[in-house]
Amino acid sequence: MKKEILINLLEKAKWAHKFMTEEDILPLPYSDDYDAFADKVSELKKAIDVAEEDLNEKVKPPEKRTHEIWVEGYQVLDEMFPATFQGDYYGNIFSEAIENWITMRNIDKEKAIKYYNNNWYYLGCQIFDNEEDARKKFG
């Protein structure tokens, strides 16, 4: 909540900043008043710049990283099929990487992908982020 309020205030200050440059200020009747007003505008500009730098440091989005996607192996009758490596996909979190995998491979999400008990499944086989876990059941 604090982040949204700070961003909102910063946006308002930026909007005011656009219209409050020294070139746009009409001279007031007394030069002392104009100088004081111009000083306030300069202070506002500096405060906005400092606040923006501070906000950018504190509210950086997480960097995208790659996640391995593995689908566990399975068995049909007497034949076993080992786990398969699907590739490395970008995402801040594993779920985003899976969404990218689905999109890039044109997988029918409604028919082929399920999310159940905090796990992802592809055609009934669990999806993992590492080879070791993917190979536990059927190699």
C-alpha positions in Angstrom: 0.0 0.0 0.0 2.8 2.4 0.9 4.4 1.7 -2.5 1.2 2.7 -4.4 0.8 5.9 -2.4 4.5 6.9 -3.0 4.1 6.1 -6.7 0.9 8.2 -6.9 2.5 11.1 -5.2 5.6 10.9 -7.4 3.3 10.9 -10.5 1.5 14.0 -9.2 4.8 15.7 -8.6 6.1 14.8 -12.1 2.9 16.2 -13.5 3.4 19.5 -11.6 7.1 19.4 -12.5 6.2 19.5 -16.3 4.4 22.9 -15.8 6.7 24.4 -13.2 9.9 25.2 -15.1 11.6 28.6 -14.7 10.8 29.4 -18.4 7.1 28.9 -17.9 6.8 31.1 -14.7 5.4 34.5 -15.3 7.4 37.2 -13.5 5.5 38.3 -10.4 5.2 42.1 -9.6 8.2 42.1 -7.3 11.5 40.5 -8.3 12.1 39.2 -4.8 8.9 37.2 -5.0 9.8 35.9 -8.4 13.3 34.8 -7.1 11.7 33.1 -4.1 9.2 31.3 -6.3 11.9 30.2 -8.7 13.9 28.9 -5.8 10.9 26.9 -4.6 10.5 25.5 -8.2 14.2 24.5 -8.2 13.8 22.8 -4.8 10.8 20.9 -6.1 12.7 19.7 -9.1 15.6 18.5 -6.9 13.1 16.8 -4.5 11.4 15.0 -7.4 14.7 13.8 -8.8 15.8 12.5 -5.5 12.5 10.8 -4.8 12.4 9.3 -8.3 16.0 7.9 -7.9 15.1 6.5 -4.4 11.8 5.0 -5.7 13.6 3.4 -8.7 16.1 1.8 -6.3 13.4 0.4 -4.0 10.8 -0.7 -6.5 13.0 -2.5 -9.0 11.1 -5.4 -10.6 12.8 -8.8 -10.1 15.2 -9.7 -12.8 14.0 -12.4 -15.2 15.8 -15.6 -15.0 15.6 -19.0 -16.7 14.0 -22.1 -15.3 14.6 -25.6 -16.6 11.3 -27.4 -17.4 11.2 -31.2 -17.1 8.2 -33.5 -17.5 8.3 -36.6 -15.5 8.5 -40.0 -17.1 5.6 -42.4 -17.4 4.7 -46.1 -18.1 2.3 -47.5 -20.6 1.7 -51.3 -20.2 5.2 -52.7 -20.0 7.0 -49.9 -21.7 8.6 -47.0 -19.6 9.3 -43.6 -21.0 11.9 -41.5 -19.2 11.6 -37.9 -18.1 12.1 -35.3 -20.9 13.8 -32.0 -20.8 11.6 -29.3 -22.4 14.1 -26.5 -22.3 15.0 -23.4 -20.4 12.4 -20.7 -20.3 12.3 -17.1 -18.9 10.2 -16.1 -15.9 10.5 -14.3 -12.6 9.0 -17.4 -11.0 8.6 -21.0 -12.2 4.9 -20.5 -13.0 5.8 -17.7 -15.4 8.4 -19.9 -17.1 5.7 -22.6 -17.6 3.4 -20.0 -19.1 6.1 -19.0 -21.5 6.8 -22.6 -22.4 3.0 -23.2 -23.0 2.9 -20.1 -25.3 6.1 -20.8 -27.2 5.2 -24.5 -27.8 1.6 -23.6 -28.7 0.3 -26.1 -26.1 -3.5 -26.2 -25.6 -3.6 -25.1 -22.0 -7.2 -26.1 -21.5 -6.6 -29.7 -22.6 -3.0 -30.5 -21.7 -2.1 -28.4 -18.6 -3.4 -28.7 -15.1 -2.5 -27.1 -11.9 -3.4 -29.2 -8.9 -2.2 -29.3 -5.3 0.5 -26.7 -6.0 1.9 -28.7 -8.8 1.8 -28.3 -12.6 0.9 -31.3 -14.9 1.3 -31.8 -18.6 -0.8 -34.6 -20.0 -1.0 -36.1 -16.6 2.8 -36.0 -15.9 4.1 -33.7 -13.3 6.3 -30.7 -14.4 9.5 -30.1 -12.5 12.2 -27.5 -12.5 15.1 -30.0 -12.2 16.1 -33.3 -13.7 16.6 -35.2 -10.5 13.0 -34.8 -9.3 11.6 -35.5 -12.8 13.4 -38.8 -13.0 12.4 -40.2 -9.6 9.5 -42.3 -10.8 10.4 -43.6 -14.2 13.9 -42.5 -14.9 
